[in-house]
């Protein structure tokens, strides 16, 4: 069962917008160096909706070729087309450590039964791998109760491992943690509420800012465990300000991807509709963040 910080990784690109999978050979040790324990590839942070099927497979292959015992690989294979999702799951079955799938997000699901049917077919295409349902209702539109999903899916999806829970409904998350009772791994996926997940027993997290600020989040966890709540809350506030500043410069996803170059990993530009800034913009952003007190907390 994977624990600790799992980075939702970017799809590295050349300046012309084509994939740059060569970057992953540097990206992988960068994450390991910062004690990140896993990768969630081809997800929202990885712009999967802007990639072709072949590009998603190329990313899966590149991470597989750079596989390390220190980095657990979860490949997101979800797609509005169940046929595509099943193809991606089968492709990943001998390359990664686990797969995940978001609910279809155009013709949206309106029942737990339909969600289970969808997940069951995908999970069956990689029966040797743990399967995670990627719960992000703000994007998928599948505003469904996750406790009910776990209760009803347990006998229908043999390789169900847990949920990537990207929602600010802490009540549902808390109930999922209780229901899981160590059987399921409920990974919390809302970076801005990292500190709020700790009293609920969170042990694993998936998020984009774990690329940039891994040392900060581990320090929050340490302070919380030592009862230093005010200091922990102050650091969480810094993490939120990081998100808010980058978001204000044209949208978080694209701007945060470009910020990786400041940290030594050039993930290249973002695809439309995300924003790509120039180097001068990032010099100014870095200076502002340093003045906010974030300089000691960036991933190295």
C-alpha positions in Angstrom: 0.0 0.0 0.0 1.6 3.2 -1.2 1.9 6.0 1.4 3.3 9.5 1.8 3.4 12.1 -1.0 2.6 11.0 -4.6 3.3 13.6 -7.3 0.7 14.2 -10.0 3.2 14.6 -12.7 3.3 16.8 -15.8 3.6 15.7 -19.4 7.0 17.0 -20.4 7.1 18.7 -23.8 9.6 20.3 -26.2 9.2 24.0 -27.1 7.1 23.0 -30.2 4.6 21.2 -28.0 5.6 17.7 -28.9 6.3 15.2 -26.0 9.7 15.2 -24.4 9.8 11.8 -22.6 13.6 12.1 -22.3 12.9 14.5 -19.5 11.6 11.7 -17.3 15.0 10.3 -16.7 15.8 13.5 -14.7 12.2 13.9 -13.4 12.2 10.6 -11.6 15.4 11.1 -9.5 14.3 14.6 -8.8 11.1 13.3 -7.1 13.0 10.5 -5.3 15.6 13.1 -4.0 12.7 15.0 -2.4 11.2 11.8 -0.7 8.2 11.7 -3.0 7.1 8.0 -2.9 5.1 7.8 -6.1 3.9 9.1 -9.4 0.4 9.6 -10.6 0.9 10.0 -14.4 -1.5 10.9 -17.2 -3.9 12.7 -14.8 -5.4 16.1 -14.7 -2.0 17.7 -13.9 -0.6 15.7 -16.8 -3.1 17.2 -19.2 -4.4 13.8 -20.3 -7.4 15.3 -22.1 -5.0 17.2 -24.3 -3.0 14.1 -25.3 -3.5 11.5 -27.9 -3.9 7.9 -27.0 -0.4 7.3 -28.4 1.1 10.1 -26.3 -0.5 8.7 -23.1 1.1 5.4 -23.9 4.4 7.0 -24.6 4.3 8.6 -21.1 3.4 5.3 -19.5 6.3 3.6 -21.3 8.8 6.3 -20.4 8.0 6.1 -16.7 8.2 2.4 -16.9 11.6 2.5 -18.5 12.8 4.8 -15.7 11.2 2.7 -13.0 12.7 2.6 -9.5 11.9 0.7 -6.4 11.7 4.0 -4.7 8.9 5.4 -6.9 5.5 3.7 -7.1 3.9 4.2 -10.5 0.1 4.8 -10.8 -1.1 5.3 -14.4 -4.4 7.1 -15.0 -6.2 5.3 -17.8 -9.7 6.8 -17.6 -11.4 8.2 -20.7 -14.9 9.2 -21.8 -14.6 6.2 -24.2 -14.7 3.0 -22.2 -13.0 1.2 -25.1 -10.0 3.6 -25.0 -9.8 3.3 -21.2 -9.7 -0.5 -21.5 -7.0 -0.3 -24.1 -4.9 2.0 -22.0 -5.3 -0.3 -18.9 -4.2 -3.4 -20.9 -1.2 -1.5 -22.2 -0.2 -0.4 -18.7 -0.7 -3.9 -17.2 3.0 -4.9 -17.5 4.5 -1.5 -17.0 3.4 0.2 -13.8 2.4 -0.6 -10.2 -1.2 0.4 -10.3 -3.9 2.0 -12.5 -6.6 4.5 -11.9 -9.6 5.8 -13.8 -11.8 8.9 -13.6 -15.5 8.6 -14.4 -16.6 9.6 -17.9 -16.9 13.4 -18.0 -19.0 14.2 -21.0 -21.9 11.8 -20.8 -21.8 11.8 -17.0 -22.6 9.0 -14.6 -25.5 9.4 -12.3 -25.5 6.2 -10.2 -23.1 4.0 -8.2 -24.1 1.0 -10.3 -23.0 2.6 -13.5 -19.7 3.7 -11.9 -19.0 0.2 -10.7 -19.8 -1.2 -14.1 -17.4 1.2 -15.7 -14.6 0.6 -13.2 -15.1 -3.2 -13.3 -14.5 -3.4 -17.0 -11.3 -1.3 -16.9 -9.9 -3.0 -13.8 -10.5 -6.4 -15.5 -8.1 -5.4 -18.3 -5.2 -5.3 -15.8 -6.3 -7.9 -13.2 -2.7 -8.2 -11.9 -2.6 -4.5 -10.9 -4.3 -2.6 -8.0 -7.1 -0.4 -9.3 -8.0 3.1 -7.9 -11.1 5.0 -8.7 -10.1 8.7 -9.4 -12.8 10.7 -7.6 -12.7 14.3 -8.8 -16.4 15.4 -9.1 -15.6 19.0 -9.9 -14.2 17.8 -13.3 -16.0 14.5 -13.8 -19.4 15.6 -12.7 -19.9 12.2 -10.9 -21.1 13.7 -7.6 -21.5 10.2 -6.0 -21.0 9.0 -2.4 -17.7 7.2 -2.1 -18.6 5.2 1.0 -21.4 3.7 -1.0 -19.0 3.0 -3.8 -16.6 1.1 -1.5 -19.5 -0.9 0.0 -21.0 -1.9 -3.3 -17.8 -2.4 -5.3 -15.9 -4.6 -2.8 -17.3 -7.9 -4.2 -17.5 -6.8 -7.9 -14.0 -5.4 -8.5 -11.5 -8.0 -7.1 -8.4 -5.7 -7.6 -10.0 -2.6 -6.2 -7.2 -1.0 -4.1 -8.8 2.3 -3.1 -9.7 5.8 -4.2 -7.8 8.9 -5.2 -10.1 11.3 -3.3 -9.8 14.7 -4.9 -12.7 16.5 -3.3 -13.1 18.9 -0.4 -15.9 16.8 1.2 -14.0 15.9 4.3 -17.0 14.2 5.8 -17.2 11.7 2.9 -13.4 11.3 3.0 -13.5 10.6 6.8 -16.3 8.0 6.3 -14.2 6.3 3.6 -11.2 6.1 5.8 -13.4 4.4 8.5 -15.0 2.1 6.0 -11.6 1.2 4.4 -10.4 -0.1 7.8 -7.0 -0.8 6.3 -8.4 -2.8 3.4 -8.5 0.1 1.0 -6.0 2.9 0.4 -7.9 6.2 0.3 -5.4 8.7 -1.1 -6.2 12.3 -0.4 -6.0 14.6 -3.4 -6.7 18.1 -2.3 -3.4 19.9 -1.6 -4.9 23.0 -0.1 -6.5 20.8 2.6 -3.5 18.7 3.3 -3.4 19.7 7.0 -7.1 19.0 7.3 -6.7 15.4 6.2 -4.2 14.6 9.0 -6.7 14.4 11.9 -8.8 12.1 9.7 -5.9 9.6 9.4 -4.6 10.3 6.0 -1.4 8.5 5.2 -1.1 9.0 1.4 -1.6 12.0 -0.8 -1.7 12.7 -4.5 -1.2 16.2 -5.8 0.5 18.6 -8.2 2.2 20.8 -5.7 4.1 17.8 -4.3 6.3 18.3 -7.4 7.3 21.8 -6.1 6.9 21.8 -2.3 7.5 18.3 -1.0 9.7 19.4 1.9 7.0 21.8 3.1 4.3 19.2 3.3 6.5 16.7 5.1 7.3 19.5 7.6 3.5 20.2 8.1 3.1 16.5 8.9 6.0 16.5 11.3 4.7 19.7 13.1 1.2 18.2 13.3 2.4 15.0 14.8 4.4 17.0 17.4 1.3 19.0 18.3 2.7 22.3 16.9 -0.6 23.2 15.2 0.0 26.9 14.7 3.3 26.4 12.9 1.8 23.6 10.8 -1.1 25.9 9.8 1.3 28.7 8.9 3.1 26.4 6.5 -0.2 25.3 5.0 -1.1 28.9 4.4 2.2 29.4 2.5 1.3 26.4 0.3 -2.1 27.9 -0.4 -0.5 31.3 -1.3 1.8 29.4 -3.8 -1.3 28.0 -5.5 -3.1 31.4 -5.5 -0.1 33.3 -6.9 0.5 31.0 -9.8 -3.2 30.7 -10.5 -3.4 34.5 -10.7 -0.8 34.6 -13.4 -3.0 32.8 -16.0 -4.2 29.6 -14.4 -2.5 27.2 -12.0 -2.0 24.1 -14.2 0.0 25.8 -17.0 1.9 28.2 -14.8 2.9 25.6 -12.3 4.1 23.3 -15.0 6.4 26.1 -16.3 7.6 26.7 -12.7 9.2 23.3 -12.8 12.0 24.8 -14.9 12.9 27.1 -11.9 13.4 23.9 -9.9 15.7 22.3 -12.5 13.2 20.1 -14.4 12.2 21.7 -17.7 8.7 20.3 -18.4 8.3 22.7 -21.3 5.2 24.5 -22.4 1.5 23.7 -21.8 -1.1 22.9 -24.3 -4.1 25.0 -25.0 -6.1 26.2 -23.0 -3.4 26.4 -20.3 -1.0 29.4 -20.1 2.7 29.2 -20.8 4.7 32.2 -19.4 8.2 33.3 -20.3 11.4 33.0 -18.3 11.2 36.7 -17.2 7.8 36.1 -15.7 9.2 33.2 -13.6 12.0 35.2 -12.3 9.5 37.7 -10.9 7.2 34.9 -9.6 10.2 33.2 -7.8 11.2 36.5 -6.2 7.6 37.1 -4.9 7.5 33.5 -3.5 10.9 34.0 -1.9 9.6 37.1 -0.2 6.6 35.1 1.1 9.1 32.8 2.9 8.8 29.8 0.5 12.5 29.7 -0.6 13.5 27.1 2.0 10.6 24.8 1.1 11.0 24.2 -2.6 11.9 20.8 -3.9 15.6 20.6 -4.7 
